[in-house]
């Protein structure tokens, strides 16, 4: 599995920003109030980030030999995929919040800081989830073995042989 790249995170954040801006634009054009995320959203994003890191710690301990049990490859893969998806979702949510913030800041009347606080907190919470996902993904990486390049390593029983007839 390839690690999450900055390009993927920027794409997710960009799509989110456009979506957030367009959502508020459409709501305003239809005469409705602009969208404002719940105050609990940033809290939940940070809690999810903590959960992802906590899930990655046993995998890290097992891969570094700090725990007697071997690495469960299914748990390691699930945790790595959770970490990768968390960082992408965090980037997208932070992007949506940035789009909402851009929409509010481009209005003729600048809104008060109190009305933008949930949006700013969501940007921070999304960034925290991105960071937690990337940290957890790093914790789930396994050191490269010397024989990863050569399938079969030095075991003569695993080398292809030519049969004499």
Residue pairs with C-beta under 8 A, 6 or more apart in sequence:
1 77
1 80
1 81
1 84
3 84
3 137
3 138
3 141
4 84
4 87
4 88
4 133
4 134
4 137
8 88
9 87
9 88
9 91
9 130
10 91
12 88
12 89
12 91
12 92
12 95
13 91
13 92
13 94
13 95
13 98
14 95
15 92
15 95
16 91
16 92
16 93
16 94
16 95
16 96
16 97
16 98
16 99
17 95
17 96
17 98
17 99
17 102
18 95
18 99
19 95
19 96
19 99
20 35
20 95
20 96
20 97
20 98
20 99
20 100
20 101
20 102
20 103
21 99
21 100
21 102
21 103
22 99
23 35
23 96
23 99
23 100
24 34
24 35
24 99
24 100
24 103
24 104
25 103
27 33
27 34
27 35
28 34
28 103
34 100
34 103
34 104
35 100
36 100
36 115
36 118
36 119
37 97
37 100
37 118
37 119
37 122
38 118
39 118
39 121
41 93
41 118
41 121
41 122
41 125
42 118
42 121
42 122
42 124
42 125
42 126
43 125
44 125
45 90
45 93
45 122
45 125
45 126
45 128
45 129
46 125
46 128
46 129
48 86
48 129
48 132
49 86
49 90
49 128
49 129
49 131
49 132
49 133
50 132
52 79
52 82
52 83
52 86
52 129
52 132
52 133
52 136
53 132
53 135
53 136
53 139
55 79
55 82
55 136
56 79
56 83
56 135
56 136
56 137
56 139
56 140
57 139
58 67
58 75
59 71
59 75
59 76
59 79
59 80
59 139
59 140
60 66
60 139
60 140
61 67
62 69
62 70
62 71
62 72
62 76
63 71
63 76
63 140
63 141
63 142
63 143
71 142
76 140
76 142
79 136
79 140
80 136
80 137
80 140
82 136
83 132
83 133
83 134
83 135
83 136
83 137
83 139
83 140
84 133
84 137
85 133
86 129
86 130
86 132
86 133
86 136
87 129
87 130
87 132
87 133
87 134
87 137
88 133
89 129
90 125
90 126
90 127
90 128
90 129
90 130
90 131
90 132
90 133
91 126
91 130
92 126
93 122
93 125
93 126
93 129
94 122
94 123
94 125
94 126
94 127
94 129
94 130
95 126
96 122
97 119
97 120
97 122
97 123
97 126
98 123
100 119
101 116
101 119
101 120
101 123
104 111
104 115
104 116
104 119
147 153
147 154
151 158
152 158
152 159
